[in-house]
Structures are given as C-alpha cells and as structure tokens.
Amino acid sequence: MSKKNRILVELCNEVNAFQIFLLENGLITRYNTCIISGNNLTWDNCEELSNFMKEEEYEEIYKKLNESKNFSFQLIDGAIFQLSYVVNKKIIEKMRIAYYPSPDLLNLDYAIEEYEMGYEFLDMLDKYIVTVPIRIDYAPNQHEEISHPKTHIHLGQMEGCRIPLT
C-alpha cells in the first residue's frame, strides 16, 4: 500500500466500522461498503446525480437516490447519508457529507396511534419540526472570498446559499 493511499484506507476503514456499528445497533437499514477509487473515497453505486437533479423536486431526488441505492447508508427512518472524500497525499482536499431526510415521514397528526404505542423516534414527527436536506462541503481549492467559503453548509436545494463553517 502506498503512502499516498494510507489516509484514504484509514478513512475507509473508519466509515465501514461506523456503518457496521450503526447496523449492529439497529440504526440503519441499508448501507454500501466504502470504496477507494484513485484519490476518492466513495461508496458502491456512487453516481453523480447532482448536475441533472438541480431542477427536480426534492421527492424525486430522494426517490432516485433511494431506488439506485446511491448512498453511504440509510437510517431506520429512511433518511439517506452520503459521505465522500478526496485525498491527495496526506491532505484532505475535499469532503462532502450529505443528509437527505425521507419525504415519506408522517406528520405527528397522522401518526397518533403509533405515538401512543410508544414507537421510538416519533418525536421527530412533530409538526413544528421541518426536515430539509443538509450538505456540508469542505473544498479549499474552490474557495472564493464571500461567495464560496472553504467549509460551508447548504440547507435545502439552494445551491447559491452557502453558510460558512469553521
């Protein structure tokens, strides 16, 4: 194994171990094994869909990701996570963590019986809780003062809205 890939291998082992932990504790239903391709750490079935999905409604984006199993793992509530990295030598050049909540979660108003039966996590269905896709990006090579911070968060599908993170 080359020194160039050591960081990627360690990251991949960490992601895979994390997914196994989540699975063993009943927190995820499906996952894809982490893979290394060149300088990239992604998952089996990784397909770049963001370019042609920008104009799609969220439910359709989620449906495509779910049906093609285009994610790192899926939580028991249907939420999808994507974790990816680009590493050059020993430097993480780019990192992406994306969260896509399930659009099929029932509002608490429609899940009263389930709530009364004590199902776990139903407090997430409260009508005051709004779920939106969240993406955290780290890309120092794409940094532009004011318009594109090195590390930022996207809420929803608003591509031009980047909230800086430190």
N, CA, C and O of each residue as an XYZ file, in Angstrom:
664
protein
N       0.849     -1.178      0.000
C       0.000      0.000      0.000
C       0.892      1.238      0.000
O       1.815      1.345      0.808
N       0.620      2.149     -0.887
C       1.437      3.355     -0.977
C       1.067      4.339      0.121
O      -0.041      4.321      0.656
N       2.045      5.212      0.444
C       1.785      6.237      1.455
C       0.680      7.169      0.996
O      -0.052      7.724      1.816
N       0.558      7.341     -0.302
C      -0.465      8.217     -0.860
C      -1.864      7.766     -0.452
O      -2.750      8.594     -0.240
N      -2.060      6.467     -0.343
C      -3.392      5.932     -0.058
C      -3.654      5.665      1.422
O      -4.784      5.341      1.790
N      -2.644      5.792      2.278
C      -2.795      5.429      3.690
C      -3.950      6.170      4.368
O      -4.736      5.557      5.091
N      -4.058      7.464      4.143
C      -5.134      8.260      4.744
C      -6.493      7.787      4.229
O      -7.446      7.656      4.997
N      -6.571      7.531      2.911
C      -7.829      7.034      2.341
C      -8.218      5.694      2.943
O      -9.385      5.475      3.271
N      -7.263      4.806      3.089
C      -7.547      3.482      3.670
C      -8.037      3.634      5.102
O      -8.999      2.977      5.498
N      -7.389      4.492      5.882
C      -7.820      4.717      7.265
C      -9.229      5.314      7.311
O     -10.057      4.883      8.113
N      -9.504      6.302      6.457
C     -10.851      6.886      6.396
C     -11.890      5.837      6.005
O     -12.966      5.761      6.598
N     -11.556      5.035      5.007
C     -12.477      3.993      4.536
C     -12.757      2.989      5.651
O     -13.906      2.599      5.857
N     -11.721      2.571      6.367
C     -11.908      1.640      7.484
C     -12.790      2.263      8.563
O     -13.637      1.581      9.139
N     -12.599      3.548      8.841
C     -13.418      4.246      9.846
C     -14.883      4.298      9.414
O     -15.777      4.022     10.213
N     -15.127      4.651      8.155
C     -16.509      4.737      7.656
C     -17.165      3.361      7.700
O     -18.306      3.233      8.145
N     -16.456      2.334      7.242
C     -17.021      0.981      7.265
C     -17.308      0.516      8.691
O     -18.350     -0.088      8.946
N     -16.396      0.790      9.619
C     -16.611      0.404     11.018
C     -17.801      1.157     11.605
O     -18.588      0.586     12.360
N     -17.933      2.423     11.265
C     -19.064      3.226     11.739
C     -20.384      2.656     11.224
O     -21.355      2.566     11.974
N     -20.424      2.276      9.960
C     -21.640      1.702      9.378
C     -21.997      0.365     10.037
O     -23.170      0.097     10.299
N     -21.003     -0.461     10.303
C     -21.254     -1.736     10.977
C     -21.806     -1.479     12.379
O     -22.734     -2.159     12.817
N     -21.235     -0.496     13.082
C     -21.732     -0.134     14.410
C     -23.199      0.296     14.334
O     -24.014     -0.140     15.147
N     -23.535      1.140     13.370
C     -24.919      1.593     13.210
C     -25.849      0.423     12.903
O     -26.956      0.345     13.436
N     -25.394     -0.481     12.045
C     -26.203     -1.646     11.681
C     -26.418     -2.562     12.887
O     -27.541     -2.995     13.145
N     -25.358     -2.854     13.615
C     -25.455     -3.739     14.779
C     -26.354     -3.160     15.872
O     -26.922     -3.907     16.669
N     -26.482     -1.849     15.910
C     -27.316     -1.198     16.914
C     -28.695     -0.821     16.376
O     -29.429     -0.066     17.013
N     -29.040     -1.342     15.216
C     -30.376     -1.166     14.666
C     -30.706      0.244     14.220
O     -31.878      0.620     14.196
N     -29.701      1.033     13.867
C     -29.958      2.421     13.485
C     -30.012      2.634     11.982
O     -30.496      3.667     11.520
N     -29.517      1.663     11.209
C     -29.589      1.769      9.755
C     -30.206      0.500      9.191
O     -30.147     -0.570      9.798
N     -30.799      0.647      8.018
C     -31.415     -0.499      7.359
C     -30.572     -0.998      6.198
O     -30.542     -2.197      5.917
N     -29.891     -0.088      5.527
C     -29.068     -0.460      4.370
C     -27.803      0.388      4.367
O     -27.774      1.503      4.889
N     -26.757     -0.176      3.759
C     -25.523      0.597      3.597
C     -24.744      0.050      2.415
O     -24.962     -1.078      1.973
N     -23.840      0.862      1.916
C     -22.918      0.472      0.867
C     -21.517      0.485      1.444
O     -21.146      1.396      2.183
N     -20.755     -0.515      1.106
C     -19.382     -0.572      1.560
C     -18.605      0.594      0.977
O     -18.758      0.942     -0.194
N     -17.784      1.181      1.801
C     -16.919      2.281      1.400
C     -15.868      1.740      0.429
O     -15.304      0.671      0.660
N     -15.602      2.470     -0.653
C     -14.585      2.039     -1.613
C     -13.627      3.189     -1.911
O     -13.951      4.363     -1.735
N     -12.438      2.806     -2.369
C     -11.424      3.777     -2.779
C     -11.242      3.641     -4.276
O     -11.011      2.549     -4.795
N     -11.348      4.768     -4.960
C     -11.146      4.807     -6.403
C     -10.210      5.965     -6.703
O     -10.620      7.125     -6.670
N      -8.958      5.653     -6.994
C      -7.963      6.711     -7.200
C      -7.748      7.480     -5.911
O      -7.366      6.900     -4.894
N      -7.992      8.789     -5.944
C      -7.863      9.644     -4.759
C      -9.201      9.846     -4.049
O      -9.292     10.642     -3.115
N     -10.226      9.138     -4.483
C     -11.582      9.332     -3.960
C     -12.005      8.204     -3.037
O     -11.702      7.033     -3.268
N     -12.705      8.586     -1.995
C     -13.355      7.637     -1.110
C     -14.856      7.860     -1.304
O     -15.367      8.947     -1.032
N     -15.547      6.843     -1.767
C     -16.991      6.948     -2.002
C     -17.653      5.667     -1.521
O     -17.232      5.095     -0.515
N     -18.673      5.212     -2.217
C     -19.412      4.006     -1.864
C     -19.760      3.264     -3.141
O     -19.762      3.838     -4.230
N     -20.055      1.971     -2.989
C     -20.566      1.211     -4.132
C     -21.802      1.928     -4.656
O     -22.550      2.513     -3.874
N     -22.021      1.894     -5.921
C     -23.185      2.515     -6.571
C     -23.110      4.033     -6.602
O     -24.101      4.686     -6.927
N     -21.956      4.614     -6.271
C     -21.846      6.072     -6.281
C     -22.000      6.579     -7.708
O     -21.293      6.155     -8.623
N     -22.923      7.479     -7.866
C     -23.207      8.073     -9.162
C     -23.477      9.551     -8.933
O     -24.292      9.912     -8.084
N     -22.807     10.392     -9.675
C     -23.000     11.832     -9.522
C     -24.328     12.217    -10.176
O     -24.448     12.233    -11.401
N     -25.314     12.523     -9.346
C     -26.640     12.873     -9.846
C     -26.943     14.358     -9.714
O     -27.927     14.845    -10.271
N     -26.112     15.070     -8.986
C     -26.465     16.453     -8.635
C     -26.612     17.368     -9.841
O     -27.415     18.300     -9.804
N     -25.861     17.127    -10.908
C     -25.918     18.042    -12.048
C     -27.272     18.037    -12.746
O     -27.774     19.097    -13.117
N     -27.870     16.863    -12.931
C     -29.143     16.847    -13.633
C     -30.342     16.865    -12.694
O     -31.480     16.843    -13.164
N     -30.125     16.903    -11.388
C     -31.239     16.913    -10.448
C     -31.508     18.296     -9.865
O     -32.385     18.435     -9.012
N     -30.795     19.303    -10.293
C     -30.953     20.627     -9.699
C     -32.361     21.184     -9.874
O     -32.838     21.931     -9.019
N     -33.016     20.842    -10.942
C     -34.350     21.373    -11.218
C     -35.462     20.425    -10.780
O     -36.636     20.713    -11.012
N     -35.123     19.317    -10.160
C     -36.119     18.330     -9.747
C     -36.678     18.660     -8.374
O     -36.012     19.300     -7.560
N     -37.904     18.218     -8.122
C     -38.486     18.360     -6.793
C     -37.774     17.401     -5.848
O     -37.269     16.354     -6.253
N     -37.749     17.791     -4.582
C     -36.999     17.013     -3.603
C     -37.444     15.553     -3.553
O     -36.602     14.659     -3.479
N     -38.739     15.298     -3.591
C     -39.242     13.927     -3.509
C     -38.665     13.068     -4.629
O     -38.365     11.893     -4.418
N     -38.508     13.646     -5.815
C     -37.965     12.910     -6.957
C     -36.467     12.642     -6.773
O     -35.980     11.564     -7.118
N     -35.743     13.616     -6.234
C     -34.314     13.427     -5.952
C     -34.136     12.291     -4.947
O     -33.327     11.385     -5.147
N     -34.910     12.359     -3.863
C     -34.817     11.320     -2.833
C     -35.149      9.952     -3.435
O     -34.453      8.972     -3.169
N     -36.193      9.884     -4.234
C     -36.618      8.622     -4.847
C     -35.495      8.026     -5.699
O     -35.239      6.824     -5.638
N     -34.827      8.866     -6.492
C     -33.733      8.374     -7.343
C     -32.558      7.871     -6.503
O     -31.979      6.826     -6.799
N     -32.217      8.612     -5.466
C     -31.122      8.182     -4.590
C     -31.466      6.859     -3.905
O     -30.633      5.955     -3.833
N     -32.685      6.753     -3.409
C     -33.130      5.567     -2.685
C     -33.196      4.351     -3.600
O     -32.670      3.289     -3.265
N     -33.839      4.503     -4.753
C     -34.016      3.368     -5.655
C     -32.696      2.865     -6.234
O     -32.531      1.664     -6.447
N     -31.756      3.775     -6.487
C     -30.464      3.362     -7.049
C     -29.458      3.001     -5.962
O     -28.321      2.629     -6.252
N     -29.896      3.119     -4.692
C     -29.038      2.840     -3.533
C     -27.762      3.679     -3.610
O     -26.662      3.198     -3.341
N     -27.941      4.935     -3.981
C     -26.830      5.860     -4.179
C     -26.555      6.624     -2.880
O     -26.825      7.820     -2.773
N     -26.006      5.892     -1.891
C     -25.744      6.499     -0.592
C     -24.732      5.666      0.174
O     -24.440      4.525     -0.182
N     -24.204      6.263      1.234
C     -23.316      5.523      2.136
C     -24.147      4.622      3.035
O     -23.855      3.435      3.180
N     -25.204      5.205      3.650
C     -26.103      4.397      4.470
C     -27.459      5.070      4.598
O     -27.618      6.259      4.322
N     -28.445      4.260      5.032
C     -29.808      4.737      5.196
C     -30.271      4.429      6.618
O     -30.198      3.287      7.071
N     -30.748      5.463      7.318
C     -31.236      5.304      8.683
C     -32.586      4.595      8.705
O     -33.238      4.456      7.670
N     -33.000      4.145      9.890
C     -34.257      3.411     10.005
C     -35.469      4.274      9.668
O     -36.526      3.738      9.335
N     -35.339      5.605      9.748
C     -36.460      6.470      9.377
C     -36.473      6.788      7.884
O     -37.298      7.576      7.423
N     -35.558      6.175      7.127
C     -35.487      6.375      5.689
C     -34.506      7.446      5.258
O     -34.230      7.573      4.065
N     -33.973      8.218      6.186
C     -33.016      9.269      5.834
C     -31.769      8.657      5.194
O     -31.324      7.574      5.574
N     -31.228      9.362      4.232
C     -30.061      8.907      3.480
C     -28.867      9.793      3.808
O     -28.993     11.014      3.895
N     -27.701      9.164      3.989
C     -26.444      9.883      4.191
C     -25.461      9.525      3.088
O     -25.372      8.371      2.668
N     -24.731     10.520      2.630
C     -23.646     10.318      1.686
C     -22.374     10.904      2.287
O     -22.360     12.056      2.721
N     -21.306     10.110      2.312
C     -20.017     10.550      2.823
C     -18.975     10.330      1.730
O     -18.837      9.216      1.226
N     -18.244     11.375      1.360
C     -17.196     11.206      0.364
C     -16.025     12.141      0.653
O     -16.181     13.214      1.236
N     -14.855     11.695      0.225
C     -13.618     12.440      0.440
C     -12.754     12.372     -0.812
O     -12.833     11.418     -1.585
N     -11.933     13.396     -0.999
C     -10.860     13.383     -1.984
C      -9.590     13.679     -1.201
O      -9.485     14.708     -0.532
N      -8.619     12.762     -1.289
C      -7.369     12.907     -0.548
C      -6.207     12.864     -1.533
O      -6.105     11.945     -2.346
N      -5.341     13.856     -1.455
C      -4.136     13.885     -2.261
C      -2.949     13.848     -1.321
O      -2.746     14.766     -0.527
N      -2.166     12.786     -1.413
C      -1.068     12.520     -0.490
C      -1.637     12.424      0.915
O      -2.408     11.503      1.185
N      -1.300     13.318      1.812
C      -1.817     13.240      3.178
C      -2.805     14.358      3.481
O      -3.101     14.630      4.644
N      -3.310     14.999      2.450
C      -4.182     16.162      2.643
C      -5.587     15.855      2.136
O      -5.768     15.405      1.005
N      -6.571     16.104      2.985
C      -7.964     16.004      2.534
C      -8.251     17.262      1.720
O      -8.313     18.367      2.259
N      -8.423     17.076      0.422
C      -8.668     18.210     -0.464
C     -10.141     18.573     -0.552
O     -10.499     19.722     -0.810
N     -10.980     17.583     -0.334
C     -12.416     17.819     -0.467
C     -13.155     16.803      0.383
O     -12.753     15.643      0.470
N     -14.246     17.245      1.015
C     -15.063     16.363      1.823
C     -16.518     16.788      1.635
O     -16.834     17.972      1.520
N     -17.380     15.797      1.606
C     -18.808     16.071      1.437
C     -19.588     15.135      2.343
O     -19.395     13.920      2.316
N     -20.470     15.714      3.145
C     -21.408     14.945      3.955
C     -22.793     15.464      3.603
O     -23.080     16.649      3.774
N     -23.643     14.584      3.116
C     -24.988     14.998      2.718
C     -26.028     14.177      3.474
O     -25.858     12.978      3.694
N     -27.106     14.849      3.863
C     -28.220     14.231      4.590
C     -29.500     14.535      3.821
O     -29.833     15.696      3.583
N     -30.205     13.490      3.440
C     -31.480     13.621      2.738
C     -32.569     12.964      3.590
O     -32.656     11.737      3.625
N     -33.395     13.749      4.273
C     -34.460     13.142      5.080
C     -35.514     12.495      4.184
O     -35.709     12.904      3.040
N     -36.174     11.499      4.710
C     -37.224     10.836      3.950
C     -38.419     11.771      3.793
O     -38.911     12.318      4.780
N     -38.887     11.958      2.562
C     -40.072     12.793      2.364
C     -41.356     12.074      2.769
O     -42.430     12.676      2.764
N     -41.255     10.788      3.121
C     -42.429      9.988      3.447
C     -42.765      9.957      4.932
O     -43.738      9.313      5.325
N     -41.978     10.639      5.769
C     -42.292     10.636      7.190
C     -43.652     11.265      7.427
O     -43.966     12.326      6.887
N     -44.435     10.611      8.226
C     -45.758     11.134      8.546
C     -45.657     12.286      9.534
O     -44.798     12.294     10.416
N     -46.518     13.225      9.377
C     -46.655     14.284     10.364
C     -47.272     13.663     11.610
O     -48.035     12.703     11.501
N     -46.963     14.182     12.777
C     -47.492     13.658     14.035
C     -49.015     13.571     14.005
O     -49.595     12.664     14.602
N     -49.670     14.511     13.311
C     -51.130     14.488     13.223
C     -51.642     13.185     12.608
O     -52.754     12.749     12.907
N     -50.823     12.561     11.740
C     -51.251     11.338     11.070
C     -50.689     10.086     11.733
O     -50.960      8.975     11.278
N     -49.912     10.249     12.797
C     -49.256      9.105     13.430
C     -49.616      9.004     14.912
O     -48.813      8.517     15.708
N     -50.800      9.452     15.287
C     -51.184      9.469     16.698
C     -51.157      8.070     17.302
O     -50.652      7.894     18.410
N     -51.690      7.069     16.598
C     -51.705      5.707     17.138
C     -50.287      5.190     17.374
O     -50.005      4.595     18.414
N     -49.393      5.416     16.404
C     -48.006      4.975     16.546
C     -47.350      5.662     17.738
O     -46.592      5.046     18.488
N     -47.653      6.948     17.900
C     -47.063      7.706     19.002
C     -47.540      7.155     20.343
O     -46.757      6.996     21.278
N     -48.836      6.868     20.418
C     -49.388      6.339     21.667
C     -48.857      4.948     21.981
O     -48.802      4.555     23.147
N     -48.462      4.191     20.945
C     -47.921      2.856     21.153
C     -46.464      2.918     21.605
O     -45.880      1.885     21.935
N     -45.873      4.102     21.626
C     -44.525      4.270     22.153
C     -43.412      3.982     21.184
O     -42.288      3.716     21.609
N     -43.686      4.025     19.873
C     -42.602      3.782     18.923
C     -41.515      4.824     19.091
O     -41.781      6.010     19.284
N     -40.271      4.343     19.012
C     -39.131      5.245     19.170
C     -39.061      6.239     18.014
O     -39.515      5.958     16.904
N     -38.503      7.369     18.288
C     -38.210      8.401     17.303
C     -39.425      9.142     16.773
O     -39.278      9.987     15.890
N     -40.621      8.859     17.279
C     -41.786      9.548     16.746
C     -41.823     11.029     17.133
O     -42.572     11.808     16.544
N     -41.025     11.410     18.112
C     -40.984     12.839     18.439
C     -40.419     13.642     17.275
O     -40.600     14.858     17.215
N     -39.734     12.970     16.346
C     -39.218     13.660     15.166
C     -40.332     14.052     14.208
O     -40.102     14.827     13.280
N     -41.526     13.533     14.416
C     -42.637     13.812     13.526
C     -43.450     15.020     13.960
O     -44.459     15.341     13.331
N     -43.041     15.680     14.999
C     -43.761     16.840     15.494
C     -43.987     17.842     14.365
O     -43.095     18.073     13.549
N     -45.164     18.429     14.321
C     -45.499     19.339     13.223
C     -44.643     20.591     13.191
O     -44.641     21.312     12.193
N     -43.921     20.859     14.255
C     -43.065     22.043     14.283
C     -41.654     21.759     13.785
O     -40.842     22.675     13.655
N     -41.366     20.512     13.510
C     -40.037     20.151     13.036
C     -40.066     20.102     11.515
O     -40.878     19.398     10.914
N     -39.170     20.857     10.914
C     -39.067     20.903      9.460
C     -37.786     20.182      9.070
O     -36.705     20.519      9.555
N     -37.905     19.199      8.201
C     -36.715     18.481      7.760
C     -36.337     18.961      6.365
O     -37.185     19.068      5.479
N     -35.073     19.242      6.188
C     -34.558     19.680      4.889
C     -33.263     18.926      4.612
O     -32.575     18.504      5.541
N     -32.934     18.759      3.336
C     -31.632     18.179      3.031
C     -30.532     19.109      3.543
O     -30.661     20.332      3.496
N     -29.463     18.512      4.026
C     -28.322     19.276      4.548
C     -27.062     18.715      3.909
O     -26.881     17.500      3.829
N     -26.204     19.601      3.459
C     -24.928     19.165      2.903
C     -23.814     20.026      3.473
O     -23.913     21.253      3.485
N     -22.760     19.385      3.942
C     -21.584     20.091      4.429
C     -20.453     19.805      3.450
O     -20.135     18.650      3.167
N     -19.855     20.866      2.941
C     -18.759     20.739      1.988
C     -17.493     21.376      2.536
O     -17.530     22.430      3.170
N     -16.384     20.722      2.280
C     -15.063     21.272      2.555
C     -14.309     21.193      1.235
O     -14.015     20.100      0.751
N     -13.996     22.335      0.658
C     -13.317     22.371     -0.634
C     -12.441     23.619     -0.716
O     -12.827     24.592     -1.364
N     -11.270     23.612     -0.073
C     -10.427     24.811     -0.070
C      -9.952     25.229     -1.456
O      -9.680     26.408     -1.681
N      -9.849     24.283     -2.389
C      -9.418     24.630     -3.745
C     -10.479     25.420     -4.513
O     -10.164     26.064     -5.514
N     -11.723     25.377     -4.059
C     -12.808     26.114     -4.722
C     -13.132     27.417     -3.996
O     -14.094     28.103     -4.342
N     -12.328     27.756     -2.990
C     -12.587     28.933     -2.163
C     -12.588     30.226     -2.988
O     -11.668     30.495     -3.760
N     -13.643     31.008     -2.800
C     -13.734     32.360     -3.342
C     -14.249     33.240     -2.221
O     -15.249     32.920     -1.579
N     -13.570     34.338     -1.989
C     -13.952     35.237     -0.904
C     -15.432     35.581     -1.008
O     -15.907     35.946     -2.083
N     -16.145     35.472      0.064
C     -17.569     35.767      0.251
C     -18.487     34.752     -0.416
O     -19.394     34.246      0.246
N     -18.298     34.427     -1.694
C     -19.274     33.588     -2.396
C     -19.099     32.081     -2.186
O     -20.065     31.331     -2.333
N     -17.882     31.618     -1.845
C     -17.664     30.177     -1.704
C     -16.636     29.913     -0.599
O     -15.448     29.745     -0.875
N     -17.110     29.877      0.671
C     -16.197     29.607      1.787
C     -15.559     28.222      1.649
O     -16.135     27.330      1.025
N     -14.379     28.045      2.228
C     -13.691     26.748      2.170
C     -14.563     25.644      2.752
O     -14.686     24.569      2.164
N     -15.160     25.906      3.894
C     -16.066     24.956      4.535
C     -17.400     25.660      4.714
O     -17.472     26.766      5.249
N     -18.459     24.994      4.252
C     -19.776     25.629      4.322
C     -20.873     24.574      4.369
O     -20.641     23.389      4.129
N     -22.062     25.041      4.684
C     -23.229     24.163      4.757
C     -24.288     24.672      3.792
O     -24.487     25.877      3.635
N     -24.958     23.730      3.155
C     -26.111     24.037      2.299
C     -27.348     23.506      3.013
O     -27.359     22.368      3.481
N     -28.374     24.318      3.094
C     -29.662     23.880      3.642
C     -30.662     23.862      2.502
O     -30.833     24.866      1.810
N     -31.315     22.745      2.303
C     -32.254     22.624      1.200
C     -31.519     22.526     -0.120
O     -30.359     22.116     -0.172
N     -32.200     22.905     -1.178
C     -31.651     22.784     -2.520
C     -31.164     24.119     -3.075
O     -31.004     24.260     -4.288
N     -30.933     25.075     -2.224
C     -30.494     26.390     -2.669
C     -28.991     26.367     -2.894
O     -28.220     26.549     -1.952
N     -28.570     26.147     -4.123
C     -27.162     25.970     -4.446
C     -26.329     27.191     -4.104
O     -25.210     27.041     -3.615
N     -26.826     28.379     -4.339
C     -26.042     29.587     -4.112
C     -25.985     30.011     -2.663
O     -25.279     30.964     -2.335
N     -26.699     29.341     -1.789
C     -26.734     29.706     -0.371
C     -25.741     28.851      0.390
O     -26.000     27.683      0.680
N     -24.599     29.445      0.710
C     -23.557     28.733      1.457
C     -23.343     29.448      2.797
O     -23.008     30.632      2.834
N     -23.535     28.733      3.858
C     -23.334     29.291      5.194
C     -21.945     28.862      5.647
O     -21.680     27.666      5.769
N     -21.048     29.825      5.899
C     -19.672     29.475      6.274
C     -19.612     28.712      7.597
O     -20.371     28.987      8.526
N     -18.697     27.753      7.660
C     -18.418     26.991      8.880
C     -16.935     27.100      9.196
O     -16.108     27.269      8.300
N     -16.614     27.002     10.457
C     -15.199     26.936     10.847
C     -14.948     25.613     11.527
O     -13.822     25.336     11.941
